[in-house]
């Protein structure tokens, strides 16, 4: 994704940079606070172990070193979309360009890591592919403007984010703009989310709010596993339906570089919103531990039956109210016993916070039998 910084002003105002992405769900004071945390405020990881320091990141998904609190700036609704903006301390993160991973360091002038989520207010479905930019102003003066990254963190799941400089304390307005969704939408989502929309949300950058934004170390940092996603309160998260809740006949799950690929087949009667009288093959791709959506991936499938290939093609990125965000294609016929081989041509094109930066990169082919 092309990213630009049009204006950078002044030095960062008093925010200490830390690793990992956020902790918390938004308390009454506008600051995130995690429900179900340990007494010192840290979330329980999926797997335990001792905290490590000065470590090399292991391959695959691992428990991130920190959990954080954040400030919930507020929400807005414009057109078909709902928006939320949050901020926490600046981060190191990694982005993807094809198969190449790039590390983004914190700049000395960065003051906040600004995050945004966009969702359908009718169903609570988080929308991964809308193209998002943020313009920051203070007292009508432009502070910064960026096309920001789609990102994945263990606590927040899928969101959009970037580090921003701020010239000092005050009231800022984040104008969040989406360019519109270009992927396939089906069912009740057909024809929606395609138009550009902008929403403005104010937030206060003050010493009091900065004091509330802190971090706690996590037991098991560096071990295989993941901290649990935060409780979002009334806001949606990006967890996908459990395999048993997906429509159609779920054949099974295959794992490729810690991405879980749940394969389901829909009969012609079940797939009428996707196809014209044929079956439908769908793959719901999610993180290994917490079922967080893995979007913006190039995925293809081959279906073999009795030694003969009956389908070989691309699976289209698609948003559906029942299947959620998935990869799918019409297939003339699908039968029990068919072998489905999934091939990743392009890994998920999402930025990664610590805990995810070494996963979903080199993704070997996997096979599921229907």
PyMOL commands that set and color helices and strands:
alter all, ss='L'
color gray80, all
select helices_A, chain A and resi 187-189+207-212+243-245
alter helices_A, ss='H'
color red, helices_A
select strands_A, chain A and resi 66-68+71-78+81-88+93-97+100-104+110-120+125-126+132-138+141-147+149-153+157-165+170-178+184-185+197-205+215-217+249-256+259-266+279-287+298-305+308-320+324-331+339-346+351-352+366-369
alter strands_A, ss='S'
color yellow, strands_A
deselect
rebuild
show_as cartoon
